[in-house]
Amino acid sequence: MNESEIKDVLKQRRNTPPEHGIRVPFEAMQTFVAALFSEAGLRDEDARLMGQILTGNDLRCVFSHGTNACKEYLHHLREGGINPRPDVKVVHEAPGALVLDGDGGLGYFPCWHGTERIIAKAKTCGSAVLTTRNHHHFGAAGNYTRRAVAADCIGLAASNHRSTHDPDRPVYSTITSSPLSIAVPAGEQPPLILDMAGGILGFNEEQFAANPAPFFKSFGLSNIIQVLGGAVAGIYLDHCTQGPWIANQGAFIAVFDTAHLMPEGQVQAQVDQYVGDARKMHPVPGTDRTELTGGNEWALEQENRERGIPLGNEHRQMLEGLAADWGIDPPFSEWEDTRF
């Protein structure tokens, strides 16, 4: 496969900048998304948070966990599957731990505010852990590890949805796409941010016979993510399984303060050295620049915050359809002169 063919394959990934569309300022998209969720019954502060987080993912061109997710969330809110105004409760709290119940709402609220609370705990204790349960989808795991990085902390986040294990099925069917993110702050260089689905390789008889090691690594990774973000978080507790909402998810989020590991700033300096040296190497085939994990998203965020979010034609049509459904005026025609 030559360089051009590799580039064509890489373009097929779902989270890549569109070839055609317009550019929409971050603030305009954020305000529009917040208005949608406000119409769906969320409190104003919760609607604004949804606008902030989803539009932030659009900046990085992670559209699957950005404003493309609006359609599913708004559908469940309209159909009564998600509690629009959850009363998030503290189940347990200790100097280095926090457990929150999401009351059937979107997972963003307990996970976002809980992450901010454990960051404060980690600044005192060195590390802290949050578990959440009884809520719907929490979005991209990297939303929460990025909050840790912004506070000069290392972050880890995992999530899972409630499922059952059928004894008549093979055990490799336990591999799922439940997410994991691990993020490490840098100084001048882009931070290292791993944000991925855990099911990187399913079972294939021929591949397994030729090289079983990748399967077992994927198998182990996926199951440990599910246990941390699910069983450890308490998603199988009775009250989580019997409520009226689609509250089948949980999360495990941990934060480690770098200032407790080395004198302030030294971890970042060491990471800078590592990342900077790596970025001088030749790029991955089919890519234009050398980046480590999270580096491409970091670069896209800087570019799109300045130039505007690249909004593809189909993506725009979907958002305009939601605007019509909820009686909101879409702002996109104002930016038609940015068409590319």
C-alpha positions in Angstrom: 0.0 0.0 0.0 1.5 3.4 -1.0 1.3 6.7 0.8 -1.7 7.9 -1.1 -3.6 4.7 -0.4 -2.8 4.9 3.3 -4.1 8.5 3.4 -7.3 7.4 1.7 -7.8 4.7 4.4 -7.1 7.2 7.2 -9.8 9.6 5.8 -12.4 6.9 6.4 -12.2 7.4 10.1 -15.3 9.0 11.5 -13.6 11.8 13.3 -11.7 13.7 10.6 -12.2 17.3 9.4 -14.9 17.5 6.6 -13.8 18.2 3.1 -16.6 20.6 2.4 -18.7 22.9 4.7 -18.5 26.2 6.6 -16.7 27.4 9.7 -18.7 28.3 12.7 -17.2 30.3 15.7 -17.0 28.3 18.9 -19.2 30.7 20.8 -21.9 30.6 18.2 -22.0 26.8 18.2 -21.9 26.7 22.0 -24.8 29.1 22.4 -26.9 27.1 19.8 -26.3 23.8 21.5 -27.1 25.2 24.9 -30.4 26.6 23.5 -31.3 23.1 22.2 -30.8 21.5 25.6 -32.6 24.4 27.4 -35.6 23.8 25.2 -35.4 20.1 26.1 -35.9 21.0 29.7 -32.4 21.1 31.2 -31.6 23.8 33.8 -29.8 26.7 32.2 -26.4 25.9 33.8 -26.7 22.3 32.7 -27.6 23.3 29.2 -24.6 25.7 29.1 -22.3 22.8 30.2 -23.6 20.6 27.4 -22.9 23.4 25.0 -19.4 23.8 26.4 -18.4 20.2 26.4 -20.0 19.1 23.1 -18.7 22.1 21.2 -15.3 21.6 22.7 -15.1 18.1 21.2 -16.1 19.7 17.8 -13.1 21.9 18.1 -10.9 18.8 18.2 -13.0 17.3 15.3 -14.2 14.5 17.6 -17.6 15.0 16.2 -19.0 11.6 17.3 -18.7 12.8 20.9 -19.4 16.4 20.0 -22.5 18.0 18.6 -23.3 14.8 16.6 -24.4 13.3 19.9 -27.1 15.9 20.3 -29.6 13.9 18.2 -29.6 10.9 20.5 -29.6 12.8 23.7 -32.4 15.1 22.7 -34.4 12.1 21.4 -34.2 10.3 24.8 -35.0 13.6 26.7 -38.1 14.0 24.5 -39.2 10.4 25.0 -38.7 10.6 28.8 -35.7 8.2 29.0 -33.4 10.7 30.5 -34.1 12.8 33.6 -33.7 16.4 32.4 -33.2 17.8 35.9 -31.4 15.3 38.0 -30.7 15.8 41.7 -27.1 14.5 41.8 -26.4 13.2 45.3 -23.2 12.4 47.2 -23.3 8.7 48.2 -20.0 8.7 50.0 -17.1 11.2 50.5 -13.7 10.9 52.0 -10.5 12.9 51.7 -9.4 11.0 48.6 -12.7 9.7 47.3 -16.1 10.7 46.1 -19.1 8.6 45.0 -22.0 10.3 43.2 -25.5 9.1 42.1 -26.6 10.7 38.8 -30.4 10.4 39.4 -31.1 9.2 35.9 -29.7 12.2 34.1 -26.9 12.6 31.6 -23.6 11.4 32.9 -21.9 14.7 32.1 -23.2 16.4 35.3 -21.9 14.0 38.0 -18.7 13.3 36.1 -17.8 16.9 35.2 -18.6 18.4 38.6 -17.2 15.3 40.4 -13.9 15.6 38.5 -13.5 19.2 39.6 -14.1 18.1 43.2 -11.6 15.3 43.1 -9.0 17.6 41.5 -9.3 19.8 44.6 -8.9 16.7 46.7 -5.8 15.6 44.8 -4.2 18.9 45.3 -4.3 18.1 49.0 -4.0 14.4 49.1 -1.9 13.8 46.0 -4.5 11.6 44.4 -8.3 11.1 44.5 -10.9 8.9 42.8 -14.5 9.4 41.7 -17.1 6.8 40.9 -20.5 7.7 39.5 -23.6 5.6 38.7 -27.3 5.7 37.9 -26.9 7.9 34.9 -26.9 7.9 31.1 -24.0 8.4 28.7 -21.0 10.5 30.0 -19.6 11.4 26.6 -15.9 11.2 25.7 -13.7 9.9 28.5 -11.2 12.5 27.5 -13.6 15.3 28.7 -12.6 14.5 32.2 -8.9 13.7 31.8 -8.5 17.0 30.0 -9.9 18.7 33.1 -7.2 17.0 35.1 -4.5 18.1 32.6 -5.7 21.7 32.8 -5.0 21.5 36.6 -1.5 20.0 36.1 -2.7 16.6 37.1 -2.6 13.2 35.5 -6.1 11.9 34.7 -7.7 8.4 34.1 -11.3 7.9 33.1 -13.2 4.7 32.3 -16.9 4.1 31.8 -19.2 1.2 31.1 -22.9 0.4 30.5 -24.9 -2.3 32.2 -25.0 -5.6 30.4 -25.5 -9.3 31.1 -23.2 -12.3 30.3 -25.1 -15.0 28.5 -23.6 -18.4 29.5 -24.4 -19.8 26.0 -22.1 -17.3 24.3 -18.3 -17.4 24.1 -16.4 -15.4 26.6 -14.7 -13.3 23.9 -18.1 -11.6 23.4 -17.4 -9.6 26.5 -15.1 -7.4 24.4 -17.0 -4.0 24.0 -16.2 -0.4 23.0 -16.4 0.9 26.6 -14.0 3.9 26.7 -10.7 4.6 28.5 -8.7 7.8 28.7 -5.4 8.5 30.3 -3.9 12.0 30.1 -0.6 13.5 31.2 0.2 17.2 31.3 3.1 18.8 29.5 4.5 22.3 29.6 5.2 23.8 26.1 4.5 20.6 24.2 1.0 19.1 23.6 -0.2 17.0 26.5 -0.4 13.2 26.1 -4.1 12.3 25.9 -5.1 8.8 25.1 -8.9 8.6 24.5 -10.1 5.4 23.0 -12.6 2.6 22.9 -11.4 -0.5 24.7 -12.5 -3.1 22.2 -9.6 -2.6 19.8 -9.6 -6.1 18.4 -12.4 -8.6 18.3 -12.1 -12.4 18.0 -11.1 -13.7 14.5 -10.3 -17.4 14.3 -7.6 -17.0 11.6 -5.9 -14.0 13.2 -6.1 -15.7 16.6 -4.4 -18.9 15.3 -1.6 -16.9 13.6 -1.0 -14.4 16.5 -3.1 -14.8 19.7 -1.3 -12.1 21.7 -3.2 -9.0 20.3 -6.5 -10.7 21.1 -5.6 -11.4 24.7 -4.4 -7.8 25.2 -7.7 -6.4 23.8 -9.7 -8.9 25.8 -7.9 -8.0 29.0 -8.1 -4.2 28.4 -11.8 -4.2 27.5 -12.8 -6.2 30.6 -10.8 -4.2 33.0 -12.3 -1.0 31.6 -15.8 -2.5 32.1 -15.1 -3.6 35.6 -13.7 -0.2 36.7 -16.4 1.9 34.9 -19.2 -0.5 35.8 -18.9 -3.0 38.6 -16.6 -0.8 40.7 -18.9 2.1 40.1 -22.0 0.2 41.2 -24.1 0.1 38.1 -25.5 -3.3 39.0 -26.9 -2.1 42.4 -30.7 -2.7 42.6 -31.8 0.9 42.6 -29.8 1.5 39.4 -31.5 -1.3 37.6 -35.1 -0.7 38.6 -35.6 3.1 38.1 -37.7 4.7 35.3 -34.7 6.2 33.4 -32.2 4.8 30.9 -29.6 5.1 33.7 -27.4 2.1 32.8 -24.0 3.6 33.0 -21.2 4.5 35.4 -17.7 5.9 35.5 -14.4 5.6 37.3 -12.3 8.7 37.3 -8.9 9.2 39.0 -6.7 12.2 39.4 -3.0 12.4 40.4 -1.4 15.8 41.2 2.0 16.0 39.5 3.3 18.4 42.2 3.1 15.5 44.6 5.4 13.4 42.4 8.2 15.9 41.7 8.8 19.6 42.6 6.2 21.8 40.8 6.8 21.9 37.0 9.3 19.1 36.8 6.9 16.4 35.6 5.8 18.7 32.8 9.5 19.5 31.9 10.2 15.7 31.7 7.2 15.1 29.5 8.2 18.1 27.3 11.5 16.5 26.7 10.0 13.1 25.8 7.3 14.6 23.6 9.6 17.1 21.9 12.1 14.5 21.0 9.4 12.2 19.6 8.0 15.0 17.5 11.3 15.4 15.7 11.0 11.8 14.3 9.4 10.8 11.0 5.6 10.8 11.0 3.3 7.8 10.8 2.8 6.8 7.2 -0.1 8.6 5.6 0.0 11.6 8.0 1.5 15.0 7.5 3.1 15.7 10.9 4.6 13.8 13.8 2.4 13.7 16.9 2.0 11.4 19.8 -1.4 10.4 21.2 -3.7 13.5 21.5 -1.3 15.7 19.5 -3.5 15.9 16.4 -6.6 16.8 18.5 -4.5 19.4 20.3 -3.4 21.0 17.0 -6.9 21.0 15.6 -8.3 22.6 18.7 -5.9 25.5 18.4 -6.6 26.0 14.7 -10.4 25.7 15.0 -10.7 28.0 18.0 -9.1 30.7 15.8 -10.7 29.9 12.4 -14.0 28.3 13.5 -15.3 24.8 13.8 -15.4 23.0 10.4 -19.1 22.0 10.0 -19.7 19.5 7.2 -22.8 19.7 5.1 -24.5 16.5 6.5 -23.6 17.5 10.0 -25.1 21.0 9.4 -28.3 19.4 8.0 -28.7 17.2 11.1 -28.3 20.2 13.4 -30.7 22.3 11.4 -33.2 19.5 11.6 -32.9 19.5 15.4 -33.3 23.3 15.4 -36.6 22.9 13.5 -37.8 20.1 15.9 -37.1 22.3 19.0 -38.1 25.7 17.6 -34.6 27.2 17.6 -33.2 29.5 14.9 -29.9 27.9 13.6 -27.1 30.5 13.2 -25.3 28.8 10.4 -26.4 30.9 7.4 -24.5 33.8 8.9 -21.2 32.0 8.3 -22.0 31.0 4.7 -19.1 33.2 3.4 -16.6 30.9 5.2 -17.6 27.9 2.9 -14.7 25.7 1.9 
